[in-house]
Amino acid sequence: MRLRFSLARLLASTSLVAAVAMGLGGCTAMSKLSDVTGSVGPRAEAAPTDRATADPVRAVEVYGERYRANPKDADAALAYGQALRANGQRAQAAAVLEQATIANPGNKALLAQYGRALADNGNFQQAYDVLSKAHSPDNPDWRLLSVQGTALDQMGRHEEARSYYASALKIAPGDPGVLSNLGLSYMLSRDLPKAEEALRQAYASPRASIRVRQNLGLVVGLQGRFAEAETIVKADLPPDQAAANVAYLKEMISRSDAPRGAPKRTPVASLSQPD
């Protein structure tokens, strides 16, 4: 496999930009790369704890029953919306949460979850607007600031996005998720040295997720240091997962060698997974 690439051409690739954009809003492991934003509020993102709902499919069934029994119940809608997102049913999650916000106007936990669901579906401007109502300048939520930054990045408004990450880092200094988002923001604007700097800071944190490691490996690989990138993504992992990570990097980097107009296959390893 050829690993030479044109950086400008690679970063201009629709498929790569889409993959990185997904990585800006998600949350661990290189079969699905990183928690970059964390939760958006204790109630909005509370994960199921009982064994009956540990499985995403089962969680959809359990919380779906509770929601249908009382669609106006905010807690039921939150749990059902999160379960749907975790199970990949993103459009349905957005629809459920939209109705819940109508039934419970001003509920910030619902607004936060609804904004995340909108971002899942690529409705970035609407997601940004909804998230702006989920917290306020006098009482900002650093997690929501980071998510708003990702929405701005996905709209190509990178400088604005970085101001949101900076605000989030003032509240949560050194948070690896926010730093990872910042690194990907620089990557999208083709400033790879700054991207690497931010991602190395994130990687140094004991709280860094596996996705942070993968984001760092990708940025290092995009600068032509593939052997170093391979070492980063393979470190301390089982052989099968390490091999999958390396294959992912090779595929992402080698896309620039594909003939113009050739179809681009979505890699098995994605930069995103539901949080």
C-alpha positions in Angstrom: 0.0 0.0 0.0 1.4 3.4 -0.9 1.6 5.8 2.0 2.7 8.9 0.0 0.0 11.5 0.0 -0.8 15.1 -0.9 -1.9 16.8 2.3 -4.0 19.4 0.7 -5.8 16.8 -1.5 -6.3 14.5 1.5 -7.7 17.2 3.8 -9.9 18.4 1.0 -11.4 14.9 0.6 -15.1 15.0 1.4 -14.9 11.5 3.0 -12.0 12.5 5.2 -13.6 15.7 6.3 -16.8 13.9 7.0 -15.0 11.3 9.1 -13.1 13.9 11.1 -16.3 15.9 11.5 -18.0 12.8 13.0 -15.0 12.4 15.3 -15.6 16.0 16.6 -18.9 15.1 18.2 -18.7 11.7 19.4 -17.4 9.8 22.5 -13.8 5.3 22.8 -11.9 2.5 21.0 -10.5 2.3 17.5 -13.1 0.2 16.1 -14.7 3.6 16.9 -12.2 6.3 17.7 -12.7 8.8 20.9 -14.7 10.5 23.6 -14.1 14.0 22.5 -16.9 15.9 24.2 -18.0 13.9 27.2 -21.4 14.3 28.6 -23.7 17.4 28.3 -25.2 17.3 31.7 -25.7 14.8 34.5 -29.3 14.0 33.8 -29.2 14.4 30.0 -26.3 11.9 29.6 -27.0 9.6 32.5 -26.2 6.1 31.3 -28.3 3.1 32.1 -26.9 1.3 35.1 -29.1 -1.8 35.5 -28.2 -5.0 33.6 -31.5 -5.1 31.8 -30.6 -1.9 29.9 -26.9 -2.4 29.4 -27.5 -3.7 25.9 -28.4 -0.9 23.5 -31.2 -2.9 21.8 -32.7 -3.9 25.2 -32.4 -0.3 26.4 -34.4 0.9 23.5 -37.2 -1.6 24.3 -37.2 -0.8 28.1 -37.1 3.0 27.8 -39.4 3.0 24.8 -42.1 1.4 26.8 -41.7 3.9 29.6 -41.8 6.8 27.1 -44.9 5.5 25.3 -46.7 5.2 28.6 -46.2 9.0 29.1 -44.6 10.8 26.2 -44.6 14.1 28.1 -42.5 12.8 30.9 -39.1 14.5 30.6 -37.1 11.8 32.3 -38.6 9.0 30.2 -37.9 11.0 27.0 -34.3 11.7 28.1 -33.6 8.0 28.7 -35.4 6.9 25.5 -33.6 9.5 23.4 -30.2 8.5 24.8 -30.9 4.8 24.2 -31.9 5.5 20.6 -28.7 7.5 20.0 -26.6 4.7 21.5 -28.3 2.2 19.3 -27.7 4.3 16.1 -31.3 5.4 15.7 -30.4 9.0 15.4 -33.3 10.4 13.4 -35.8 8.8 15.7 -33.9 10.1 18.7 -34.1 13.6 17.4 -37.8 13.3 16.7 -38.5 12.0 20.2 -36.4 14.7 21.9 -38.0 17.4 19.7 -41.4 16.5 20.9 -40.2 16.3 24.5 -38.8 19.8 24.3 -42.1 21.1 23.0 -43.9 19.3 25.9 -41.3 20.6 28.4 -40.3 24.1 27.3 -37.2 25.4 29.0 -36.0 22.0 30.2 -32.2 22.4 29.8 -31.4 18.7 30.1 -33.8 17.9 27.2 -32.4 20.8 25.2 -28.9 19.6 25.7 -29.8 16.0 24.6 -31.8 17.3 21.7 -28.9 19.5 20.5 -26.6 16.5 20.5 -29.2 14.5 18.6 -29.4 17.2 16.0 -25.6 17.3 15.6 -25.7 13.5 15.2 -27.9 14.0 12.2 -25.8 16.7 10.6 -28.1 19.6 11.5 -25.2 21.6 12.9 -26.7 25.2 12.8 -29.9 24.0 14.5 -27.8 22.0 17.0 -25.8 25.1 17.8 -28.9 27.2 18.3 -30.6 24.6 20.5 -27.5 24.1 22.7 -27.3 27.8 23.2 -30.6 27.6 25.0 -29.4 24.7 27.2 -27.0 26.9 29.2 -26.3 30.6 29.6 -23.3 32.9 29.6 -23.6 33.5 33.4 -23.7 29.7 34.1 -22.0 28.0 31.2 -21.6 24.2 30.9 -18.1 23.5 29.6 -19.3 20.2 28.0 -21.9 22.1 26.0 -19.4 24.8 25.0 -17.2 22.0 23.6 -20.2 20.5 21.7 -21.1 23.9 20.3 -17.5 24.2 19.2 -17.8 20.9 17.3 -20.9 22.1 15.5 -19.1 25.3 14.4 -16.1 23.2 13.2 -18.5 21.1 11.2 -19.8 24.3 9.6 -16.3 25.4 8.7 -16.2 28.1 11.3 -13.0 27.0 12.9 -11.9 30.2 14.6 -15.2 30.6 16.3 -15.1 26.9 17.3 -11.7 27.4 19.0 -13.0 30.3 21.1 -15.6 27.9 22.5 -12.9 25.3 23.3 -10.9 28.0 25.0 -13.9 28.9 27.1 -14.4 25.3 28.0 -10.8 24.8 29.0 -11.0 27.8 31.3 -13.7 25.9 33.2 -12.1 22.4 32.8 -8.4 23.0 32.3 -6.6 20.2 30.5 -9.7 18.2 29.7 -8.6 15.6 27.2 -11.9 15.6 25.3 -11.9 19.3 24.7 -8.2 19.3 23.8 -8.9 16.5 21.3 -11.7 18.6 19.7 -9.3 21.5 19.5 -6.7 19.3 17.8 -9.2 18.1 15.2 -10.2 21.7 14.6 -6.7 22.5 13.7 -6.5 19.4 11.5 -9.6 20.5 9.6 -8.0 23.8 8.9 -4.7 22.0 7.8 -2.6 23.3 10.7 -1.2 19.9 11.6 1.6 21.0 14.0 -0.9 22.8 16.2 -3.2 19.8 15.9 -0.5 17.5 17.1 0.4 19.9 20.0 -3.2 19.9 21.3 -3.6 16.2 20.8 -0.3 15.4 22.6 -1.6 17.4 25.6 -4.8 15.4 25.5 -2.9 12.1 25.2 -0.7 13.0 28.2 -3.8 13.1 30.4 -4.5 10.0 32.5 -8.2 10.5 31.6 -7.5 10.3 27.8 -9.7 7.9 26.0 -8.6 5.5 23.3 -10.0 7.8 20.7 -7.6 10.6 21.7 -4.8 8.2 21.0 -6.2 7.4 17.6 -6.7 11.1 16.7 -3.1 11.7 17.6 -2.0 8.8 15.5 -3.9 10.1 12.5 -2.5 13.6 12.8 1.1 12.2 13.1 0.5 9.9 10.1 -0.9 12.7 8.0 2.5 14.5 8.5 4.3 11.6 6.9 5.6 9.9 10.1 3.7 6.7 9.6 6.0 4.5 11.7 5.5 6.8 14.7 1.8 6.9 14.1 1.7 3.1 14.0 3.5 2.9 17.3 1.0 5.3 18.9 -2.1 3.4 17.7 -0.8 0.0 18.5 0.6 0.7 22.0 -0.8 -1.6 24.8 -3.5 -3.1 22.7 -4.4 -6.7 21.9 -3.0 -7.8 18.5 -6.4 -7.9 16.7 -7.3 -4.4 17.8 -3.8 -3.1 17.1 -4.0 -4.5 13.6 -7.4 -3.0 13.0 -6.1 0.4 14.1 -3.1 0.3 11.8 -5.3 -0.8 8.9 -7.6 2.2 9.5 -4.7 4.6 9.4 -3.4 3.1 6.2 -6.8 3.4 4.6 -7.3 7.0 5.6 -3.9 8.0 4.4 -3.9 6.1 1.2 -7.2 7.6 0.1 -5.3 10.4 -1.6 -3.8 7.8 -4.0 -7.3 6.8 -5.4 -8.0 8.0 -8.9 -10.1 11.1 -9.0 -13.8 10.3 -9.2 -13.3 6.8 -7.8 -15.8 5.8 -5.1 -14.5 6.2 -1.6 -15.4 3.4 0.8 -16.3 4.3 4.4 -13.7 2.6 6.7 -14.9 0.0 9.1 -13.2 2.0 11.9 -15.1 5.2 12.4 -14.0 8.3 14.2 -17.2 8.4 16.1 -19.5 6.4 18.3 -22.5 7.4 20.4 -21.7 8.7 23.8 
